């Protein structure tokens, strides 16, 4: 209440001076000071009522001494005073409305988890003039510690490119976005996805950089771990965009196709078009060696259509049907060919992420079975040869056994025959 007591006392003093003097409304122009004092921290309604009250006091002080007078200089001074009070009230209301809007925007900015920082000046001054609650929570510096400080000295920002290049982009496009690295108050390094836009305060005003940043440190660490696992895996992995295939399948369903697998197997040209619609987003070194490509860049952004065989197309059609049916993982054994034309037998596993309804990030893993199948074929041949040799050996044993069994009675017959012959050829007894 003390805040409004001072303007009230001033208004009373101005009213008495205006009513008791013969200045003809000249003193009333001082009511503008009352309006400005009340406007500091008051709402629109209070400011309007203050302006109306000051105008009423001006008229009350003027009319008793000048009622019925012809138009003269006192009336001009009255008009000027009323105009001054009205204009001051209008400007105060507009300023207060702008401040209220700004305060509301500031409250909204404080509600966001992202950091919002406004830097004023060029790269040399870089003074922080706004610091929201998100910035205070992330960096560890309070608003009082941050405002007025130089941004580079406070946060030790590491930029992906030279500051001059960023300034050139901002000058040309009005904004720049990228990833930056900063240091918290406790020394922790943060990776931020940041966007800088420029705002000029009037034609001759100082330039401000409005910066919004989101902490992506944990996400980038997970990405690096994933990329490390992706590249270090001992089997082929590639990530592909199947979104065009998804749209084509939805179109087929709208056209009345109910058995997708049967349709695709009956229309290999449709399968080939879907294969060409695939775009590889990422691929590891093992997959590059599997297809005998020159580099990752030779495959990324392209499809594997050159490596497909009729067997691959049939397996791909079955995989699409199973994925479309809702299976999260599909495993199939099929035959690819390298970019040099050599056949490669692989076991593929297709995985669509839980949130991959558009099939825009499908993970495919492949295990090279060529050598294993070749060794299996050799093993099967060896086993067949061993089985054949075993049968021959068994036949020999059987023949030997038969010969043995036959030879025994034959030997006995021969023995008996020889004995009989000797008995017949002996000399008769006397």
C-alpha positions as CSV (number, residue, x, y, z in Angstrom):
1,X,0.0,0.0,0.0
2,X,2.9,2.3,0.7
3,X,3.7,2.0,-3.0
4,X,0.4,3.7,-3.9
5,X,0.5,6.2,-1.0
6,X,3.2,8.3,-2.6
7,X,1.4,8.7,-6.0
8,X,-1.8,9.5,-4.0
9,X,0.0,12.3,-2.0
10,X,1.5,13.7,-5.2
11,X,-1.9,13.7,-6.9
12,X,-3.4,15.6,-3.9
13,X,-0.6,18.1,-4.0
14,X,-1.1,18.6,-7.8
15,X,-4.8,19.0,-7.3
16,X,-4.4,21.6,-4.6
17,X,-1.8,23.5,-6.6
18,X,-4.1,23.4,-9.7
19,X,-7.2,24.4,-7.8
20,X,-5.7,27.2,-5.6
21,X,-3.6,28.9,-8.3
22,X,-4.5,30.8,-11.4
23,X,-2.4,28.8,-13.9
24,X,-5.4,27.6,-15.7
25,X,-4.6,23.8,-15.9
26,X,-0.9,24.2,-16.5
27,X,-0.1,22.3,-13.3
28,X,-2.3,19.4,-14.3
29,X,0.3,18.1,-16.8
30,X,2.2,16.9,-13.7
31,X,-0.4,14.2,-13.3
32,X,1.5,12.2,-15.9
33,X,4.1,11.5,-13.1
34,X,1.3,10.0,-11.0
35,X,0.3,7.7,-13.9
36,X,3.9,6.6,-14.4
37,X,4.4,5.9,-10.7
38,X,1.2,3.8,-10.5
39,X,2.1,2.0,-13.8
40,X,5.2,0.6,-12.3
41,X,4.1,-2.8,-11.2
42,X,0.3,-2.3,-11.6
43,X,-2.1,-3.9,-13.9
44,X,-3.9,-2.4,-16.9
45,X,-7.1,-1.8,-15.0
46,X,-5.4,0.2,-12.2
47,X,-3.5,2.3,-14.7
48,X,-6.7,3.1,-16.6
49,X,-8.5,4.1,-13.5
50,X,-5.5,6.2,-12.3
51,X,-5.5,8.1,-15.7
52,X,-9.2,8.6,-15.5
53,X,-9.0,9.8,-11.9
54,X,-6.2,12.3,-12.8
55,X,-8.3,13.6,-15.7
56,X,-11.3,14.0,-13.4
57,X,-9.2,15.9,-10.8
58,X,-8.0,18.2,-13.6
59,X,-11.5,19.0,-14.6
60,X,-12.7,19.4,-11.0
61,X,-9.9,21.9,-10.4
62,X,-10.5,23.8,-13.6
63,X,-14.3,24.1,-13.9
64,X,-15.1,26.2,-10.8
65,X,-12.9,29.1,-11.8
66,X,-13.4,28.9,-15.6
67,X,-17.0,27.8,-16.0
68,X,-18.8,30.0,-18.6
69,X,-15.6,31.7,-19.8
70,X,-14.9,32.2,-23.5
71,X,-12.3,29.9,-25.1
72,X,-8.9,31.1,-24.2
73,X,-5.3,30.1,-23.3
74,X,-6.5,28.4,-20.1
75,X,-8.7,26.1,-22.1
76,X,-5.7,25.3,-24.4
77,X,-3.6,24.4,-21.3
78,X,-6.4,22.2,-20.0
79,X,-6.6,20.5,-23.3
80,X,-2.9,19.9,-23.4
81,X,-2.9,18.6,-19.9
82,X,-5.8,16.2,-20.6
83,X,-4.0,15.0,-23.8
84,X,-0.8,14.5,-21.9
85,X,-2.6,12.4,-19.2
86,X,-4.4,10.4,-21.9
87,X,-1.3,9.7,-23.9
88,X,0.7,8.8,-20.9
89,X,-2.1,6.4,-19.7
90,X,-2.3,4.8,-23.2
91,X,1.5,4.3,-23.4
92,X,1.6,3.0,-19.8
93,X,-1.1,0.5,-20.6
94,X,0.6,-0.6,-23.8
95,X,3.9,-0.9,-22.1
96,X,2.4,-2.9,-19.2
97,X,0.6,-5.2,-21.7
98,X,3.9,-5.8,-23.5
99,X,5.6,-6.5,-20.2
100,X,2.8,-8.9,-19.2
101,X,3.2,-10.7,-22.5
102,X,6.9,-10.9,-22.1
103,X,6.5,-12.2,-18.5
104,X,4.1,-14.8,-19.7
105,X,6.5,-15.9,-22.4
106,X,9.3,-16.0,-19.9
107,X,7.2,-18.2,-17.6
108,X,6.6,-20.5,-20.6
109,X,10.3,-20.6,-21.3
110,X,10.9,-21.4,-17.7
111,X,8.5,-24.4,-17.9
112,X,10.5,-26.0,-20.8
113,X,13.2,-28.5,-20.0
114,X,15.3,-27.1,-22.8
115,X,17.8,-24.3,-22.1
116,X,16.9,-20.8,-23.4
117,X,19.7,-18.3,-23.2
118,X,19.8,-14.8,-24.8
119,X,23.3,-13.4,-25.6
120,X,23.7,-9.7,-26.3
121,X,26.5,-8.2,-28.3
122,X,29.0,-9.7,-30.7
123,X,31.3,-12.6,-30.2
124,X,33.7,-10.5,-28.2
125,X,31.2,-9.3,-25.6
126,X,28.8,-12.2,-25.7
127,X,27.0,-11.0,-22.5
128,X,24.2,-13.2,-21.2
129,X,21.0,-11.2,-20.6
130,X,18.4,-14.0,-20.2
131,X,18.8,-17.3,-18.5
132,X,15.8,-19.6,-18.0
133,X,15.2,-22.2,-15.3
134,X,16.1,-25.0,-17.7
135,X,19.6,-23.5,-18.2
136,X,20.0,-23.1,-14.4
137,X,19.1,-26.7,-13.8
138,X,21.3,-28.1,-16.6
139,X,24.4,-26.0,-16.2
140,X,24.3,-25.5,-12.4
141,X,24.6,-21.7,-12.5
142,X,21.8,-19.6,-11.0
143,X,20.2,-16.8,-12.9
144,X,22.1,-14.2,-10.8
145,X,25.4,-15.9,-11.5
146,X,24.8,-16.2,-15.3
147,X,23.1,-12.9,-16.3
148,X,25.8,-10.3,-17.0
149,X,28.5,-12.9,-17.5
150,X,30.3,-13.6,-20.7
151,X,28.9,-16.9,-22.2
152,X,32.3,-18.3,-23.3
153,X,33.9,-17.7,-20.0
154,X,31.0,-19.2,-18.1
155,X,30.3,-22.3,-20.2
156,X,33.5,-22.9,-22.2
157,X,31.6,-23.6,-25.4
158,X,33.2,-25.9,-28.0
159,X,31.8,-25.4,-31.5
160,X,31.8,-27.9,-34.3
161,X,33.0,-25.2,-36.8
162,X,34.7,-21.9,-36.5
163,X,32.7,-19.1,-34.9
164,X,33.3,-17.0,-38.0
165,X,31.5,-19.6,-40.1
166,X,28.6,-19.7,-37.7
167,X,28.3,-15.9,-37.8
168,X,28.3,-16.1,-41.6
169,X,25.4,-18.6,-41.6
170,X,23.5,-16.5,-39.1
171,X,24.0,-13.4,-41.2
172,X,22.9,-15.2,-44.4
173,X,20.0,-17.3,-43.0
174,X,19.1,-15.7,-39.7
175,X,19.7,-18.9,-37.7
176,X,22.2,-21.8,-37.2
177,X,21.8,-25.2,-35.7
178,X,24.3,-27.9,-34.7
179,X,25.8,-29.8,-31.8
180,X,28.0,-28.1,-29.3
181,X,29.9,-29.1,-26.2
182,X,29.8,-27.2,-22.9
183,X,31.0,-27.6,-19.4
184,X,28.7,-27.6,-16.3
185,X,29.6,-25.8,-13.1
186,X,30.8,-29.1,-11.6
187,X,33.1,-29.8,-14.6
188,X,30.8,-32.3,-16.4
189,X,31.0,-32.0,-20.2
190,X,27.6,-31.9,-22.0
191,X,26.7,-32.5,-25.6
192,X,23.9,-30.2,-26.7
193,X,21.7,-30.0,-29.8
194,X,21.6,-26.2,-30.2
195,X,19.8,-23.7,-32.4
196,X,20.8,-20.0,-32.5
197,X,18.7,-17.3,-34.0
198,X,19.3,-13.6,-34.3
199,X,17.1,-10.7,-33.0
200,X,17.8,-7.1,-33.6
201,X,16.5,-4.6,-31.1
202,X,15.4,-1.8,-33.4
203,X,17.3,-0.5,-36.4
204,X,20.1,0.8,-34.4
205,X,19.8,-1.5,-31.4
206,X,22.2,-4.1,-30.3
207,X,22.0,-7.6,-31.7
208,X,20.8,-10.5,-29.6
209,X,21.4,-14.2,-30.1
210,X,18.5,-16.4,-28.8
211,X,19.8,-19.9,-28.1
212,X,17.7,-22.9,-27.4
213,X,19.5,-26.1,-26.6
214,X,18.6,-29.7,-25.6
215,X,20.9,-32.1,-23.7
216,X,21.7,-35.1,-25.9
217,X,24.7,-36.3,-24.0
218,X,23.1,-39.6,-22.9
219,X,21.6,-40.2,-26.4
220,X,25.0,-39.6,-28.1
221,X,26.7,-42.0,-25.6
222,X,24.1,-44.6,-26.4
223,X,24.6,-43.9,-30.1
224,X,28.3,-44.4,-29.8
225,X,27.9,-47.6,-27.9
226,X,25.4,-48.9,-30.5
227,X,27.7,-47.8,-33.3
228,X,30.6,-49.6,-31.6
229,X,28.6,-52.8,-31.2
230,X,27.3,-52.3,-34.8
231,X,30.8,-52.0,-36.2
232,X,32.5,-54.6,-34.0
233,X,30.0,-57.4,-34.5
234,X,31.4,-60.5,-36.2
235,X,28.5,-60.8,-38.5
236,X,27.0,-58.6,-41.2
237,X,24.6,-55.9,-40.1
238,X,22.9,-53.2,-42.1
239,X,20.1,-50.7,-41.4
240,X,17.7,-50.0,-44.2
241,X,14.8,-47.8,-45.0
242,X,11.8,-49.9,-46.1
243,X,9.2,-47.1,-45.9
244,X,8.5,-47.2,-49.7
245,X,7.9,-50.9,-49.4
246,X,5.5,-50.3,-46.6
247,X,3.5,-47.8,-48.7
248,X,3.5,-50.2,-51.6
249,X,2.1,-53.0,-49.4
250,X,-0.6,-50.8,-48.0
251,X,-1.5,-49.8,-51.6
252,X,-1.8,-53.5,-52.5
253,X,-4.1,-54.2,-49.6
254,X,-6.3,-51.3,-50.6
255,X,-6.5,-52.8,-54.0
256,X,-7.8,-56.1,-52.5
257,X,-4.7,-58.2,-52.0
258,X,-5.3,-60.5,-49.0
259,X,-2.6,-63.1,-49.4
260,X,0.6,-61.0,-49.6
261,X,3.0,-63.9,-49.8
262,X,1.2,-65.6,-52.6
263,X,0.8,-62.3,-54.5
264,X,4.5,-61.5,-54.3
265,X,5.6,-65.0,-55.2
266,X,3.3,-64.8,-58.3
267,X,4.6,-61.3,-59.2
268,X,8.4,-61.3,-59.1
269,X,8.5,-58.0,-60.9
270,X,6.7,-56.3,-57.9
271,X,9.3,-57.9,-55.6
272,X,12.2,-56.5,-57.7
273,X,10.7,-53.1,-57.6
274,X,10.4,-53.3,-53.8
275,X,14.0,-54.4,-53.6
276,X,15.1,-51.4,-55.6
277,X,13.0,-49.1,-53.3
278,X,15.2,-50.2,-50.3
279,X,17.8,-47.6,-49.2
280,X,20.7,-48.7,-46.9
281,X,21.2,-46.2,-44.1
282,X,24.2,-47.8,-42.4
283,X,26.3,-51.0,-42.9
284,X,29.2,-52.5,-41.0
285,X,32.5,-53.6,-42.3
286,X,31.6,-57.3,-42.2
287,X,28.7,-56.7,-44.5
288,X,30.9,-54.8,-46.9
289,X,33.3,-57.7,-47.0
290,X,30.4,-60.1,-47.4
291,X,29.1,-58.4,-50.6
292,X,32.7,-57.6,-51.7
293,X,32.0,-53.9,-52.0
294,X,34.8,-51.3,-52.3
295,X,33.6,-49.3,-49.2
296,X,30.6,-48.5,-47.0
297,X,29.9,-45.5,-49.2
298,X,29.4,-47.7,-52.2
299,X,26.4,-49.3,-50.5
300,X,25.0,-46.6,-48.2
301,X,22.1,-44.8,-49.9
302,X,21.6,-47.7,-52.4
303,X,19.8,-51.0,-52.5
304,X,21.2,-54.5,-52.7
305,X,19.3,-55.3,-55.9
306,X,22.6,-56.3,-57.6
307,X,23.1,-59.0,-55.0
308,X,19.7,-60.5,-55.3
309,X,19.1,-63.9,-57.0
310,X,15.7,-65.6,-57.7
311,X,16.1,-67.5,-54.5
312,X,16.7,-64.2,-52.6
313,X,13.7,-62.6,-54.2
314,X,11.5,-65.5,-53.0
315,X,12.9,-65.4,-49.5
316,X,12.5,-61.6,-49.5
317,X,8.8,-62.0,-50.5
318,X,8.2,-64.5,-47.6
319,X,10.0,-62.1,-45.2
320,X,7.9,-59.2,-46.2
321,X,4.7,-61.2,-45.7
322,X,5.8,-62.3,-42.2
323,X,6.9,-58.8,-41.2
324,X,3.6,-57.4,-42.4
325,X,1.8,-60.1,-40.4
326,X,3.3,-58.6,-37.3
327,X,6.3,-60.9,-36.6
328,X,9.0,-58.8,-34.8
329,X,11.8,-61.1,-36.0
330,X,12.0,-63.1,-39.2
331,X,14.8,-65.6,-40.0
332,X,15.3,-67.1,-43.4
333,X,18.1,-68.9,-45.1
334,X,18.7,-67.7,-48.7
335,X,21.3,-67.2,-51.4
336,X,22.8,-63.8,-52.3
337,X,25.5,-63.1,-54.7
338,X,28.4,-60.7,-54.2
339,X,28.9,-57.6,-56.4
340,X,31.5,-59.7,-58.3
341,X,28.9,-62.4,-59.0
342,X,30.0,-65.1,-56.5
343,X,27.2,-67.0,-54.6
344,X,26.9,-66.4,-50.9
345,X,24.6,-68.5,-48.7
346,X,23.4,-66.6,-45.7
347,X,21.0,-66.8,-42.8
348,X,19.3,-63.5,-42.5
349,X,17.3,-62.1,-39.6
350,X,15.0,-59.1,-40.2
351,X,14.0,-57.0,-37.2
352,X,11.5,-54.1,-37.2
353,X,11.7,-51.9,-34.1
354,X,8.7,-51.6,-31.9
355,X,8.2,-48.0,-33.0
356,X,9.0,-48.7,-36.6
357,X,5.5,-48.7,-37.9
358,X,6.7,-47.0,-41.1
359,X,9.5,-49.5,-41.6
360,X,11.9,-46.6,-42.0
361,X,14.7,-48.2,-39.8
362,X,14.7,-52.0,-40.4
363,X,17.7,-53.9,-39.0
364,X,19.0,-56.8,-41.0
365,X,21.7,-59.2,-39.8
366,X,23.3,-61.9,-42.0
367,X,25.5,-64.8,-41.1
368,X,27.6,-66.2,-43.9
369,X,26.8,-69.9,-44.2
370,X,28.8,-70.5,-47.4
371,X,31.8,-72.1,-45.8
372,X,29.7,-74.0,-43.3
373,X,27.5,-75.4,-46.1
374,X,30.5,-76.2,-48.2
375,X,32.1,-78.1,-45.3
376,X,28.7,-79.7,-44.6
377,X,28.6,-80.9,-48.2
378,X,32.1,-82.2,-48.0
379,X,31.2,-84.0,-44.8
380,X,28.1,-85.5,-46.4
381,X,30.3,-86.7,-49.3
382,X,32.8,-88.2,-46.9
383,X,30.1,-89.9,-44.9
384,X,28.6,-91.3,-48.2
385,X,32.0,-92.6,-49.2
386,X,32.6,-94.1,-45.7
387,X,29.1,-95.7,-45.9
388,X,29.9,-97.1,-49.3
389,X,33.3,-98.4,-48.1
390,X,31.6,-99.9,-45.1
391,X,29.1,-101.7,-47.2
392,X,31.9,-103.1,-49.5
393,X,33.9,-104.1,-46.4
394,X,30.8,-105.8,-45.0
395,X,30.2,-107.6,-48.4
396,X,33.8,-108.8,-48.3
397,X,33.4,-110.1,-44.8
398,X,30.2,-111.9,-45.8
399,X,32.0,-113.4,-48.8
400,X,34.9,-114.5,-46.6
401,X,32.4,-116.0,-44.1
402,X,30.6,-117.8,-46.9
403,X,33.8,-119.0,-48.4
404,X,34.9,-120.3,-45.0
405,X,31.7,-122.1,-44.4
406,X,31.8,-123.6,-47.9
407,X,35.5,-124.5,-47.7
408,X,35.1,-126.6,-44.6
409,X,32.7,-129.2,-46.1
410,X,34.6,-129.2,-49.3
411,X,37.9,-129.8,-47.5
412,X,36.2,-132.7,-45.7
413,X,35.0,-134.1,-49.0
414,X,38.4,-133.8,-50.5
415,X,39.9,-135.4,-47.4
416,X,37.5,-138.3,-47.5
417,X,38.0,-138.6,-51.3
418,X,41.7,-138.7,-50.9
419,X,41.4,-141.3,-48.1
420,X,39.1,-143.4,-50.3
421,X,41.4,-143.2,-53.3
422,X,44.3,-144.3,-51.1
423,X,42.2,-147.1,-49.7
424,X,41.3,-148.3,-53.2
425,X,44.8,-148.1,-54.4
426,X,46.4,-150.1,-51.6
427,X,47.5,-153.8,-52.1
428,X,45.1,-156.4,-51.1
429,X,45.9,-158.3,-47.9
430,X,47.0,-161.9,-48.1
